[in-house]
Amino acid sequence: MYESIQNDAKLVFTQLIEEAHLTKGSIIVLGCSTSEIIGDRIGTHSSEDVAKALYESFYPILREKGIYLAAQCCEHLNRALVIERELALKLGLDIVNAVPQPKAGGSSATTAYKTFRDPVLVEHIRADAGVDIGGTLIGMHLKETAVPLRLPQKKIGEAFVSSARTRAKFIGGARAVYDEKML
């Protein structure tokens, strides 16, 4: 089971990086229900083992490419995000005090906290792209103009995956000319 989850996750993140044209310094927000991955209802069977298998598959890819991960906690921690302290300082974000646990933050956020070099929690971020595994609702943490992506890999385990990238807002009007690279 874990091997299949790892293969699915690796495909999703590889496809997202490619489709969203993410580069060094980009931020991906991740919302993840390990319960949904194993076929149960969100919030009912949090699994650190599933989260660990997931992170082992995709996190090294992000680190290698210099892409930051913002792991969303569940509603019990107000959907705060686990990020590297370095990123919080770089963006001037206020750090909040909590340590995620499987039943208060979720197994994904707990695993992120254990995996990151110097983890902290923040309440908000404006990510460049996102992956929502199992309907966790990550939209509040994306930049304003989110564009849904239809990745070929549609599930991780039993959980449906939604993903998005963001783009610069169009301003101007009928006479405006837009930079095609930013679409």
Summary of the structure (lengths in Angstrom):
residues: 183
radius of gyration: 16.0
end to end distance: 37.8
largest distance: 54.4
contacts: 603
relative contact order: 0.22
helix: 36%
strand: 25%
